[in-house]
């Protein structure tokens, strides 16, 4: 990975971490690189894997698979991808990508099921 791409990724992760801290996740932090046993890009507490992507081209299937592997590595319950939305600098306007399975699990846990 080039230093320019690494800096772009770091800046995006920092944007997301700051948003999370301001919106109910005060202990959010960027994770240190973990090599082959990647645990995701952001730590907010047990059970969650946050994978951040700042790429020109969206690669949803590839990124969801990566988040699933990281979820397994971290022994977490939920994994999802936060992808940079072109032309949107506000962290809250970025894409949050997950499987339908993850979405329904989160909604059930939040009390939205019958």
C-alpha positions as CSV (number, residue, x, y, z in Angstrom):
1,X,0.0,0.0,0.0
2,X,1.4,3.4,-0.9
3,X,2.0,6.0,1.8
4,X,-0.6,8.2,0.0
5,X,-3.3,5.5,0.2
6,X,-2.3,4.7,3.8
7,X,-2.7,8.4,4.8
8,X,-6.1,8.5,3.0
9,X,-7.2,5.4,5.0
10,X,-6.0,6.8,8.3
11,X,-7.8,10.1,7.7
12,X,-11.0,8.3,6.9
13,X,-10.7,6.1,10.0
14,X,-10.1,9.1,12.1
15,X,-13.1,10.9,10.7
16,X,-15.3,7.8,11.6
17,X,-13.7,7.5,15.1
18,X,-14.5,11.2,15.8
19,X,-18.1,10.7,14.6
20,X,-18.5,7.6,16.8
21,X,-17.1,9.4,19.9
22,X,-19.5,12.3,19.3
23,X,-22.5,9.9,18.9
24,X,-22.5,7.5,21.9
25,X,-19.2,5.6,21.5
26,X,-16.8,7.6,23.7
27,X,-14.1,4.9,23.8
28,X,-13.9,4.5,20.0
29,X,-10.3,4.2,18.7
30,X,-8.4,3.1,15.7
31,X,-6.9,-0.4,16.1
32,X,-3.3,-1.2,15.6
33,X,-2.5,-3.3,12.5
34,X,-2.7,-7.0,13.4
35,X,-1.2,-8.7,10.4
36,X,-2.9,-11.8,9.1
37,X,-5.3,-11.9,12.1
38,X,-6.9,-8.5,11.3
39,X,-9.5,-7.5,13.9
40,X,-11.0,-4.6,12.0
41,X,-10.1,-0.9,11.8
42,X,-12.0,0.6,14.8
43,X,-12.6,-0.7,18.3
44,X,-15.8,0.5,20.1
45,X,-16.1,-2.3,22.5
46,X,-16.6,-6.0,22.5
47,X,-18.7,-7.6,19.8
48,X,-18.3,-5.1,17.0
49,X,-16.0,-5.0,14.0
50,X,-15.8,-1.8,12.0
51,X,-14.0,-2.0,8.7
52,X,-13.4,1.3,7.0
53,X,-12.8,1.7,3.2
54,X,-11.9,4.9,1.3
55,X,-11.6,3.7,-2.3
56,X,-12.7,5.1,-5.6
57,X,-14.5,1.9,-6.6
58,X,-16.9,0.1,-4.3
59,X,-16.2,-3.6,-3.8
60,X,-19.1,-4.5,-1.5
61,X,-18.8,-8.3,-1.7
62,X,-15.1,-8.3,-1.1
63,X,-15.4,-5.9,1.8
64,X,-18.3,-7.8,3.5
65,X,-16.2,-11.0,3.3
66,X,-13.2,-9.1,4.9
67,X,-15.5,-7.8,7.7
68,X,-16.8,-11.4,8.2
69,X,-13.2,-12.7,8.5
70,X,-12.3,-9.9,10.9
71,X,-15.4,-10.6,13.0
72,X,-14.3,-14.2,13.3
73,X,-10.7,-13.2,14.2
74,X,-12.1,-10.8,16.9
75,X,-14.6,-13.3,18.2
76,X,-17.2,-10.5,17.7
77,X,-20.9,-10.8,17.1
78,X,-21.4,-8.1,14.4
79,X,-19.2,-6.8,11.6
80,X,-19.8,-4.1,9.0
81,X,-18.1,-1.8,6.6
82,X,-18.1,2.0,6.6
83,X,-17.3,3.1,3.0
84,X,-16.4,6.6,1.9
85,X,-19.2,8.2,0.0
86,X,-17.8,10.4,-2.8
87,X,-18.6,14.1,-2.4
88,X,-19.6,13.8,1.2
89,X,-17.2,15.0,3.9
90,X,-19.5,14.5,6.9
91,X,-18.8,11.2,8.6
92,X,-22.6,10.7,9.2
93,X,-23.2,10.6,5.5
94,X,-20.9,7.7,4.7
95,X,-22.2,4.3,3.7
96,X,-22.8,1.7,6.4
97,X,-22.7,-1.7,4.7
98,X,-23.8,-5.0,6.2
99,X,-25.6,-8.2,5.4
100,X,-29.3,-8.5,5.9
101,X,-28.5,-11.1,8.6
102,X,-26.5,-8.5,10.5
103,X,-29.2,-5.9,10.1
104,X,-32.0,-8.1,11.4
105,X,-29.8,-9.3,14.3
106,X,-29.1,-5.6,15.3
107,X,-32.8,-4.7,15.0
108,X,-33.9,-7.7,17.1
109,X,-31.4,-6.7,19.8
110,X,-32.7,-3.2,19.7
111,X,-36.2,-4.4,20.3
112,X,-37.7,-3.9,16.8
113,X,-38.9,-7.4,16.3
114,X,-42.3,-8.8,17.2
